[in-house]
Amino acid sequence: RYQGIDEWFSGGTWVHPLVRGIGVGRTLITRALTQAGASGIEKVYGNISADNRHSLAMCERAGFCRVDRPDMASIIEQSYRKRVGLSKKQIIVCYEFPKRPT
């Protein structure tokens, strides 16, 4: 549960500039998805600042898709405004695991 959102949600992952571009972010995403899948989670959501094209591209390569979730975007944007004092447009992404046979 994050900021009142009742889904498996990453409220942010940050990689230090000195180690960007060597697979740290990709490894973090892969491990999070592995853990989520093993625990039976069906969908994983995340938010990315609209101006962060590198993170968006990385998430899309990992299988995330952009989704229209104005409820989530609004909650995150309000939280960011409270913490930082300015508003940043958010893109919501979702990774959906393949349906498991029942």
MMTF fields as JSON, N, C-alpha, C and O atoms, coordinates in Angstrom:
{
  "mmtfVersion": "1.0.0",
  "mmtfProducer": "UNKNOWN",
  "numBonds": 407,
  "numAtoms": 408,
  "numGroups": 102,
  "numChains": 1,
  "numModels": 1,
  "chainsPerModel": [1],
  "groupsPerChain": [102],
  "chainIdList": ["A"],
  "bondAtomList": [4, 2, 8, 6, 12, 10, 16, 14, 20, 18, 24, 22, 28, 26, 32, 30, 36, 34, 40, 38, 44, 42, 48, 46, 52, 50, 56, 54, 60, 58, 64, 62, 68, 66, 72, 70, 76, 74, 80, 78, 84, 82, 88, 86, 92, 90, 96, 94, 100, 98, 104, 102, 108, 106, 112, 110, 116, 114, 120, 118, 124, 122, 128, 126, 132, 130, 136, 134, 140, 138, 144, 142, 148, 146, 152, 150, 156, 154, 160, 158, 164, 162, 168, 166, 172, 170, 176, 174, 180, 178, 184, 182, 188, 186, 192, 190, 196, 194, 200, 198, 204, 202, 208, 206, 212, 210, 216, 214, 220, 218, 224, 222, 228, 226, 232, 230, 236, 234, 240, 238, 244, 242, 248, 246, 252, 250, 256, 254, 260, 258, 264, 262, 268, 266, 272, 270, 276, 274, 280, 278, 284, 282, 288, 286, 292, 290, 296, 294, 300, 298, 304, 302, 308, 306, 312, 310, 316, 314, 320, 318, 324, 322, 328, 326, 332, 330, 336, 334, 340, 338, 344, 342, 348, 346, 352, 350, 356, 354, 360, 358, 364, 362, 368, 366, 372, 370, 376, 374, 380, 378, 384, 382, 388, 386, 392, 390, 396, 394, 400, 398, 404, 402],
  "bondOrderList": [1, 1, 1, 1, 1, 1, 1, 1, 1, 1, 1, 1, 1, 1, 1, 1, 1, 1, 1, 1, 1, 1, 1, 1, 1, 1, 1, 1, 1, 1, 1, 1, 1, 1, 1, 1, 1, 1, 1, 1, 1, 1, 1, 1, 1, 1, 1, 1, 1, 1, 1, 1, 1, 1, 1, 1, 1, 1, 1, 1, 1, 1, 1, 1, 1, 1, 1, 1, 1, 1, 1, 1, 1, 1, 1, 1, 1, 1, 1, 1, 1, 1, 1, 1, 1, 1, 1, 1, 1, 1, 1, 1, 1, 1, 1, 1, 1, 1, 1, 1, 1],
  "groupList": [{"groupName": "ARG", "atomNameList": ["N", "CA", "C", "O"], "elementList": ["N", "C", "C", "O"], "formalChargeList": [0, 0, 0, 0], "bondAtomList": [1, 0, 2, 1, 3, 2], "bondOrderList": [1, 1, 2], "singleLetterCode": "R", "chemCompType": "L-PEPTIDE LINKING"}, {"groupName": "TYR", "atomNameList": ["N", "CA", "C", "O"], "elementList": ["N", "C", "C", "O"], "formalChargeList": [0, 0, 0, 0], "bondAtomList": [1, 0, 2, 1, 3, 2], "bondOrderList": [1, 1, 2], "singleLetterCode": "Y", "chemCompType": "L-PEPTIDE LINKING"}, {"groupName": "GLN", "atomNameList": ["N", "CA", "C", "O"], "elementList": ["N", "C", "C", "O"], "formalChargeList": [0, 0, 0, 0], "bondAtomList": [1, 0, 2, 1, 3, 2], "bondOrderList": [1, 1, 2], "singleLetterCode": "Q", "chemCompType": "L-PEPTIDE LINKING"}, {"groupName": "GLY", "atomNameList": ["N", "CA", "C", "O"], "elementList": ["N", "C", "C", "O"], "formalChargeList": [0, 0, 0, 0], "bondAtomList": [1, 0, 2, 1, 3, 2], "bondOrderList": [1, 1, 2], "singleLetterCode": "G", "chemCompType": "PEPTIDE LINKING"}, {"groupName": "ILE", "atomNameList": ["N", "CA", "C", "O"], "elementList": ["N", "C", "C", "O"], "formalChargeList": [0, 0, 0, 0], "bondAtomList": [1, 0, 2, 1, 3, 2], "bondOrderList": [1, 1, 2], "singleLetterCode": "I", "chemCompType": "L-PEPTIDE LINKING"}, {"groupName": "ASP", "atomNameList": ["N", "CA", "C", "O"], "elementList": ["N", "C", "C", "O"], "formalChargeList": [0, 0, 0, 0], "bondAtomList": [1, 0, 2, 1, 3, 2], "bondOrderList": [1, 1, 2], "singleLetterCode": "D", "chemCompType": "L-PEPTIDE LINKING"}, {"groupName": "GLU", "atomNameList": ["N", "CA", "C", "O"], "elementList": ["N", "C", "C", "O"], "formalChargeList": [0, 0, 0, 0], "bondAtomList": [1, 0, 2, 1, 3, 2], "bondOrderList": [1, 1, 2], "singleLetterCode": "E", "chemCompType": "L-PEPTIDE LINKING"}, {"groupName": "TRP", "atomNameList": ["N", "CA", "C", "O"], "elementList": ["N", "C", "C", "O"], "formalChargeList": [0, 0, 0, 0], "bondAtomList": [1, 0, 2, 1, 3, 2], "bondOrderList": [1, 1, 2], "singleLetterCode": "W", "chemCompType": "L-PEPTIDE LINKING"}, {"groupName": "PHE", "atomNameList": ["N", "CA", "C", "O"], "elementList": ["N", "C", "C", "O"], "formalChargeList": [0, 0, 0, 0], "bondAtomList": [1, 0, 2, 1, 3, 2], "bondOrderList": [1, 1, 2], "singleLetterCode": "F", "chemCompType": "L-PEPTIDE LINKING"}, {"groupName": "SER", "atomNameList": ["N", "CA", "C", "O"], "elementList": ["N", "C", "C", "O"], "formalChargeList": [0, 0, 0, 0], "bondAtomList": [1, 0, 2, 1, 3, 2], "bondOrderList": [1, 1, 2], "singleLetterCode": "S", "chemCompType": "L-PEPTIDE LINKING"}, {"groupName": "THR", "atomNameList": ["N", "CA", "C", "O"], "elementList": ["N", "C", "C", "O"], "formalChargeList": [0, 0, 0, 0], "bondAtomList": [1, 0, 2, 1, 3, 2], "bondOrderList": [1, 1, 2], "singleLetterCode": "T", "chemCompType": "L-PEPTIDE LINKING"}, {"groupName": "VAL", "atomNameList": ["N", "CA", "C", "O"], "elementList": ["N", "C", "C", "O"], "formalChargeList": [0, 0, 0, 0], "bondAtomList": [1, 0, 2, 1, 3, 2], "bondOrderList": [1, 1, 2], "singleLetterCode": "V", "chemCompType": "L-PEPTIDE LINKING"}, {"groupName": "HIS", "atomNameList": ["N", "CA", "C", "O"], "elementList": ["N", "C", "C", "O"], "formalChargeList": [0, 0, 0, 0], "bondAtomList": [1, 0, 2, 1, 3, 2], "bondOrderList": [1, 1, 2], "singleLetterCode": "H", "chemCompType": "L-PEPTIDE LINKING"}, {"groupName": "PRO", "atomNameList": ["N", "CA", "C", "O"], "elementList": ["N", "C", "C", "O"], "formalChargeList": [0, 0, 0, 0], "bondAtomList": [1, 0, 2, 1, 3, 2], "bondOrderList": [1, 1, 2], "singleLetterCode": "P", "chemCompType": "L-PEPTIDE LINKING"}, {"groupName": "LEU", "atomNameList": ["N", "CA", "C", "O"], "elementList": ["N", "C", "C", "O"], "formalChargeList": [0, 0, 0, 0], "bondAtomList": [1, 0, 2, 1, 3, 2], "bondOrderList": [1, 1, 2], "singleLetterCode": "L", "chemCompType": "L-PEPTIDE LINKING"}, {"groupName": "ALA", "atomNameList": ["N", "CA", "C", "O"], "elementList": ["N", "C", "C", "O"], "formalChargeList": [0, 0, 0, 0], "bondAtomList": [1, 0, 2, 1, 3, 2], "bondOrderList": [1, 1, 2], "singleLetterCode": "A", "chemCompType": "L-PEPTIDE LINKING"}, {"groupName": "LYS", "atomNameList": ["N", "CA", "C", "O"], "elementList": ["N", "C", "C", "O"], "formalChargeList": [0, 0, 0, 0], "bondAtomList": [1, 0, 2, 1, 3, 2], "bondOrderList": [1, 1, 2], "singleLetterCode": "K", "chemCompType": "L-PEPTIDE LINKING"}, {"groupName": "ASN", "atomNameList": ["N", "CA", "C", "O"], "elementList": ["N", "C", "C", "O"], "formalChargeList": [0, 0, 0, 0], "bondAtomList": [1, 0, 2, 1, 3, 2], "bondOrderList": [1, 1, 2], "singleLetterCode": "N", "chemCompType": "L-PEPTIDE LINKING"}, {"groupName": "MET", "atomNameList": ["N", "CA", "C", "O"], "elementList": ["N", "C", "C", "O"], "formalChargeList": [0, 0, 0, 0], "bondAtomList": [1, 0, 2, 1, 3, 2], "bondOrderList": [1, 1, 2], "singleLetterCode": "M", "chemCompType": "L-PEPTIDE LINKING"}, {"groupName": "CYS", "atomNameList": ["N", "CA", "C", "O"], "elementList": ["N", "C", "C", "O"], "formalChargeList": [0, 0, 0, 0], "bondAtomList": [1, 0, 2, 1, 3, 2], "bondOrderList": [1, 1, 2], "singleLetterCode": "C", "chemCompType": "L-PEPTIDE LINKING"}],
  "groupTypeList": [0, 1, 2, 3, 4, 5, 6, 7, 8, 9, 3, 3, 10, 7, 11, 12, 13, 14, 11, 0, 3, 4, 3, 11, 3, 0, 10, 14, 4, 10, 0, 15, 14, 10, 2, 15, 3, 15, 9, 3, 4, 6, 16, 11, 1, 3, 17, 4, 9, 15, 5, 17, 0, 12, 9, 14, 15, 18, 19, 6, 0, 15, 3, 8, 19, 0, 11, 5, 0, 13, 5, 18, 15, 9, 4, 4, 6, 2, 9, 1, 0, 16, 0, 11, 3, 14, 9, 16, 16, 2, 4, 4, 11, 19, 1, 6, 8, 13, 16, 0, 13, 10],
  "groupIdList": [1, 2, 3, 4, 5, 6, 7, 8, 9, 10, 11, 12, 13, 14, 15, 16, 17, 18, 19, 20, 21, 22, 23, 24, 25, 26, 27, 28, 29, 30, 31, 32, 33, 34, 35, 36, 37, 38, 39, 40, 41, 42, 43, 44, 45, 46, 47, 48, 49, 50, 51, 52, 53, 54, 55, 56, 57, 58, 59, 60, 61, 62, 63, 64, 65, 66, 67, 68, 69, 70, 71, 72, 73, 74, 75, 76, 77, 78, 79, 80, 81, 82, 83, 84, 85, 86, 87, 88, 89, 90, 91, 92, 93, 94, 95, 96, 97, 98, 99, 100, 101, 102],
  "secStructList": [7, 5, 6, 6, 5, 7, 1, 7, 3, 3, 7, 7, 7, 7, 7, 7, 4, 4, 4, 6, 6, 6, 6, 2, 2, 2, 2, 2, 2, 2, 2, 2, 2, 2, 2, 2, 2, 2, 6, 6, 7, 7, 3, 3, 3, 3, 3, 3, 3, 6, 6, 7, 2, 2, 2, 2, 2, 2, 2, 2, 2, 6, 6, 7, 3, 3, 3, 7, 7, 2, 2, 2, 2, 2, 2, 2, 2, 2, 2, 2, 2, 2, 2, 2, 1, 1, 7, 7, 7, 3, 3, 3, 3, 3, 3, 3, 7, 7, 7, 7, 7, 7],
  "xCoordList": [0.856, 0.0, 0.897, 1.777, 0.67, 1.478, 0.565, -0.199, 0.638, -0.144, -1.618, -2.258, -2.162, -3.571, -3.882, -5.054, -2.874, -3.097, -2.983, -1.964, -4.031, -4.091, -3.636, -4.352, -2.503, -1.93, -0.442, 0.119, 0.209, 1.662, 2.257, 2.088, 2.947, 3.333, 4.722, 5.055, 5.53, 6.831, 6.705, 6.422, 6.912, 6.812, 8.095, 8.224, 9.039, 10.254, 11.486, 11.666, 12.31, 13.608, 14.61, 14.37, 15.708, 16.691, 18.041, 18.408, 18.786, 20.14, 21.105, 20.906, 22.134, 23.12, 23.762, 24.076, 23.956, 24.523, 25.851, 26.128, 26.665, 27.96, 27.849, 28.79, 26.696, 26.546, 25.398, 24.918, 24.968, 23.931, 24.542, 25.705, 23.724, 24.152, 24.898, 25.393, 24.988, 25.703, 24.786, 25.26, 23.47, 22.52, 21.968, 21.239, 22.287, 21.786, 20.259, 19.584, 19.724, 18.266, 17.576, 16.559, 18.116, 17.545, 17.55, 16.584, 18.642, 18.723, 17.676, 17.029, 17.506, 16.498, 15.099, 14.315, 14.786, 13.466, 13.281, 12.232, 14.285, 14.199, 13.97, 13.128, 14.708, 14.548, 13.19, 12.574, 12.717, 11.39, 10.311, 9.397, 10.411, 9.414, 9.484, 8.452, 10.677, 10.832, 10.153, 9.433, 10.391, 9.78, 8.262, 7.533, 7.79, 6.341, 5.689, 4.649, 6.297, 5.738, 5.703, 4.734, 6.758, 6.821, 5.772, 5.357, 5.346, 4.35, 2.92, 1.974, 2.762, 1.425, 0.809, -0.375, 1.584, 1.083, 0.725, 1.439, -0.381, -0.789, -0.287, 0.028, -0.212, 0.211, 1.126, 0.941, 2.11, 3.002, 2.919, 3.099, 2.646, 2.568, 3.774, 4.387, 4.097, 5.143, 4.841, 4.003, 5.513, 5.37, 6.725, 7.752, 6.697, 7.917, 7.613, 6.592, 8.475, 8.296, 8.326, 9.164, 7.409, 7.264, 8.553, 8.767, 9.408, 10.655, 11.809, 12.927, 11.56, 12.612, 12.553, 12.12, 12.991, 12.851, 13.708, 13.339, 14.84, 15.692, 14.999, 15.026, 14.379, 13.668, 12.469, 12.194, 11.768, 10.607, 11.039, 10.409, 12.108, 12.603, 13.037, 12.766, 13.706, 14.152, 12.957, 12.963, 11.934, 10.743, 10.017, 9.537, 9.936, 9.279, 10.058, 9.45, 11.384, 12.193, 11.963, 12.055, 11.664, 11.427, 10.016, 9.687, 9.182, 7.834, 6.716, 5.553, 7.041, 6.004, 5.34, 5.979, 4.061, 3.314, 2.741, 2.43, 2.606, 1.945, 0.465, -0.153, -0.09, -1.518, -2.163, -1.513, -3.431, -4.188, -4.769, -5.808, -4.11, -4.574, -4.524, -3.653, -5.448, -5.415, -5.545, -5.054, -6.203, -6.322, -4.937, -4.623, -4.112, -2.757, -1.897, -1.209, -1.936, -1.105, -1.413, -0.497, -2.675, -3.081, -2.538, -2.017, -2.658, -2.17, -0.662, -0.17, 0.067, 1.523, 1.949, 2.853, 1.291, 1.624, 1.374, 2.169, 0.28, -0.002, 1.053, 1.511, 1.441, 2.462, 3.783, 4.451, 4.157, 5.409, 5.371, 6.359, 4.236, 4.095, 4.28, 4.919, 3.727, 3.856, 5.3, 5.78, 5.998, 7.365, 8.387, 9.314, 8.233, 9.268, 8.867, 9.725, 7.574, 7.116, 6.827, 6.535, 6.905, 6.515, 5.859, 5.991, 5.16, 4.416, 5.154, 5.664, 5.202, 5.796, 4.762, 4.204, 4.516, 3.589, 4.156, 5.352, 3.291, 3.699, 3.122, 1.989, 3.916, 3.447, 3.34, 4.281, 2.195, 1.989, 2.252, 1.759, 3.038, 3.359, 2.904, 2.793, 2.644, 2.168, 2.828, 2.957, 3.239, 3.719, 2.664, 2.324, 2.147, 1.124, 1.689, 2.13, 1.667, 2.186, 1.226, 0.017, 1.754, 0.864, -0.085, 0.275, -1.278, -2.26, -1.755, -1.234, -1.925, -1.504, -2.66, -3.815, -2.355, -3.437, -4.049, -3.345, -5.345, -6.029, -6.315, -6.881],
  "yCoordList": [-1.178, 0.0, 1.234, 1.368, 2.138, 3.348, 4.531, 4.537, 5.518, 6.746, 6.437, 7.119, 5.42, 5.075, 4.223, 3.997, 3.745, 2.916, 1.457, 1.039, 0.68, -0.715, -1.704, -2.663, -1.499, -2.435, -2.516, -1.661, -3.547, -3.64, -2.51, -2.443, -1.628, -0.364, 0.047, 0.006, 0.443, 1.01, 2.522, 3.114, 3.132, 4.583, 5.288, 6.492, 4.57, 5.214, 4.372, 3.788, 4.327, 3.67, 4.658, 5.265, 4.812, 5.808, 5.143, 4.371, 5.439, 4.907, 6.092, 7.073, 5.987, 7.058, 7.328, 6.391, 8.601, 8.937, 8.25, 7.984, 7.963, 7.328, 5.894, 5.367, 5.257, 3.865, 3.69, 2.575, 4.767, 4.656, 4.131, 4.385, 3.396, 2.906, 1.583, 1.132, 0.944, -0.343, -1.487, -2.568, -1.247, -2.322, -2.38, -3.316, -1.412, -1.443, -1.332, -2.115, -0.374, -0.204, -1.429, -1.871, -1.975, -3.179, -4.347, -5.105, -4.48, -5.539, -5.34, -6.298, -4.108, -3.829, -4.178, -4.786, -3.796, -4.1, -5.609, -6.144, -6.287, -7.743, -8.45, -9.344, -8.06, -8.707, -8.414, -9.298, -7.183, -6.839, -7.648, -8.16, -7.766, -8.54, -10.021, -10.687, -10.536, -11.935, -12.185, -13.168, -11.283, -11.426, -11.289, -12.062, -10.32, -10.124, -11.344, -11.816, -11.846, -13.014, -14.24, -15.0, -14.432, -15.583, -15.504, -16.531, -14.302, -14.161, -14.12, -13.898, -14.332, -14.423, -13.094, -13.04, -12.041, -10.732, -10.799, -11.423, -10.154, -10.156, -8.938, -9.028, -7.786, -6.548, -5.754, -5.731, -5.108, -4.217, -2.851, -2.734, -1.836, -0.471, 0.332, 0.027, 1.345, 2.271, 3.637, 3.78, 4.624, 5.975, 6.492, 6.21, 7.257, 7.839, 9.293, 9.587, 10.194, 11.597, 11.689, 11.069, 12.464, 12.549, 12.99, 12.675, 13.714, 14.186, 13.185, 13.482, 12.017, 11.02, 9.958, 8.829, 10.332, 9.444, 8.176, 7.137, 8.243, 7.06, 5.981, 4.801, 6.393, 5.419, 4.837, 3.641, 5.68, 5.201, 4.159, 3.109, 4.45, 3.494, 2.184, 1.11, 2.259, 1.059, 0.21, -1.009, 0.857, 0.119, -0.503, -1.634, 0.217, -0.338, -1.533, -2.506, -1.482, -2.635, -3.833, -4.98, -3.574, -4.657, -5.232, -6.212, -4.631, -5.171, -4.351, -4.747, -3.21, -2.33, -1.584, -1.286, -1.287, -0.495, 0.727, 0.681, 1.807, 2.996, 2.682, 2.049, 3.132, 2.927, 4.242, 5.131, 4.339, 5.531, 5.325, 4.683, 5.859, 5.759, 7.142, 7.41, 8.032, 9.386, 9.412, 10.341, 8.401, 8.342, 8.211, 8.924, 7.31, 7.122, 8.346, 8.837, 8.838, 9.985, 11.175, 11.876, 11.414, 12.55, 12.416, 13.381, 11.23, 10.991, 11.222, 11.86, 10.703, 10.824, 12.271, 12.761, 12.957, 14.357, 15.226, 16.118, 14.975, 15.729, 15.457, 16.378, 14.192, 13.83, 14.51, 15.043, 14.492, 15.121, 16.619, 17.2, 17.233, 18.68, 19.0, 19.994, 18.164, 18.386, 18.237, 19.019, 17.226, 16.951, 17.898, 18.321, 18.238, 18.971, 20.411, 21.269, 20.674, 22.033, 22.368, 23.519, 21.373, 21.62, 20.379, 19.282, 20.569, 19.466, 18.927, 19.688, 17.618, 16.969, 16.015, 15.187, 16.135, 15.221, 13.809, 13.595, 12.856, 11.468, 10.587, 10.777, 9.635, 8.593, 7.324, 6.947, 6.677, 5.43, 4.276, 4.262, 3.311, 2.138, 0.888, 0.889, -0.173, -1.413, -2.605, -2.654, -3.555, -4.843, -5.856, -5.972, -6.586, -7.585, -8.974, -9.285, -9.798, -11.158, -11.988, -11.757, -12.95, -13.851, -14.565, -14.89, -14.8, -15.527, -16.943, -17.614, -17.368, -18.72, -19.694, -19.352, -20.891, -21.875, -22.193, -22.277, -22.365, -22.672, -24.133, -24.553],
  "zCoordList": [0.0, 0.0, 0.0, 0.85, -0.959, -1.067, -1.319, -2.284, -0.468, -0.633, -0.894, -1.695, -0.227, -0.379, -1.589, -1.891, -2.29, -3.476, -3.068, -2.519, -3.337, -2.904, -3.981, -4.268, -4.56, -5.496, -5.233, -4.547, -5.779, -5.621, -6.419, -7.636, -5.748, -6.362, -5.931, -4.747, -6.896, -6.583, -6.61, -7.651, -5.475, -5.382, -5.753, -5.533, -6.307, -6.777, -6.531, -5.462, -7.524, -7.439, -8.01, -9.054, -7.338, -7.751, -7.822, -6.937, -8.878, -9.043, -9.037, -9.753, -8.231, -8.117, -9.481, -10.216, -9.819, -11.132, -11.461, -12.631, -10.466, -10.732, -11.229, -11.823, -10.988, -11.425, -12.423, -12.627, -13.032, -14.058, -15.349, -15.662, -16.082, -17.387, -17.361, -18.394, -16.177, -16.108, -15.676, -15.326, -15.702, -15.42, -14.013, -13.685, -13.171, -11.789, -11.78, -11.112, -12.509, -12.559, -13.12, -12.586, -14.183, -14.789, -13.788, -13.705, -13.034, -12.027, -10.936, -10.513, -10.482, -9.448, -9.943, -9.215, -11.172, -11.728, -11.869, -11.509, -12.384, -12.578, -11.253, -11.162, -10.234, -8.919, -8.305, -7.709, -8.444, -7.908, -8.614, -7.969, -9.933, -10.674, -10.323, -10.238, -10.121, -9.72, -8.38, -8.21, -7.434, -6.107, -6.19, -5.568, -6.948, -7.077, -7.724, -7.263, -8.78, -9.459, -8.567, -8.58, -7.794, -6.887, -5.785, -5.248, -5.45, -4.381, -4.926, -4.17, -6.232, -6.804, -7.224, -7.557, -7.212, -7.628, -9.118, -9.903, -9.503, -10.909, -11.67, -12.857, -10.981, -11.642, -10.726, -9.51, -11.323, -10.596, -11.276, -12.488, -10.485, -11.003, -10.541, -9.518, -11.3, -10.919, -11.486, -12.376, -10.977, -11.521, -11.95, -11.332, -13.028, -13.575, -13.899, -14.521, -13.493, -13.873, -15.392, -16.047, -15.939, -17.397, -18.089, -19.26, -17.375, -17.992, -17.86, -18.283, -17.287, -17.076, -18.178, -17.945, -19.367, -20.525, -20.403, -20.951, -19.697, -19.553, -18.714, -19.066, -17.607, -16.764, -17.497, -17.405, -18.214, -18.962, -19.996, -20.125, -20.726, -21.73, -21.077, -21.614, -19.929, -19.236, -18.805, -18.974, -18.249, -17.81, -19.004, -18.918, -20.095, -21.277, -21.814, -22.26, -21.783, -22.217, -21.294, -21.733, -20.022, -19.049, -19.172, -18.503, -20.02, -20.224, -19.621, -19.697, -19.022, -18.488, -19.638, -20.646, -19.481, -20.45, -19.744, -18.554, -20.483, -19.932, -19.759, -20.614, -18.642, -18.398, -17.984, -17.434, -18.255, -17.895, -16.501, -16.347, -15.501, -14.114, -13.486, -12.659, -13.865, -13.313, -11.794, -11.152, -11.202, -9.745, -9.11, -8.156, -9.629, -9.108, -9.379, -8.485, -10.609, -10.975, -10.085, -9.653, -9.807, -8.98, -7.554, -6.994, -6.973, -5.61, -5.542, -4.612, -6.527, -6.536, -6.741, -6.064, -7.682, -7.943, -6.71, -6.415, -5.986, -4.762, -3.704, -3.027, -3.559, -2.576, -2.907, -2.022, -4.182, -4.617, -4.341, -3.891, -4.61, -4.379, -2.899, -2.555, -2.022, -0.57, -0.115, 0.705, -0.651, -0.205, -0.801, -0.111, -2.068, -2.78, -3.068, -3.277, -3.078, -3.306, -4.754, -5.079, -5.631, -7.013, -7.577, -7.034, -8.662, -9.248, -10.463, -11.285, -10.563, -11.73, -12.299, -11.579, -13.576, -14.227, -14.143, -14.345, -13.845, -13.675, -14.778, -15.221, -15.202, -16.103, -15.266, -14.566, -15.346, -14.608, -15.571, -16.698, -15.104, -15.9, -15.154, -13.928, -15.905, -15.297, -15.977, -17.2, -15.162, -15.65, -15.247, -14.07, -16.218, -15.924, -16.186, -17.292, -15.15, -15.281, -16.121, -16.094, -16.865, -17.635, -16.684, -15.552, -17.152, -16.331, -16.075, -16.965, -14.839, -14.472, -14.678, -14.425, -15.13, -15.281, -13.929, -12.923, -13.913, -12.633, -12.486, -11.476]
}
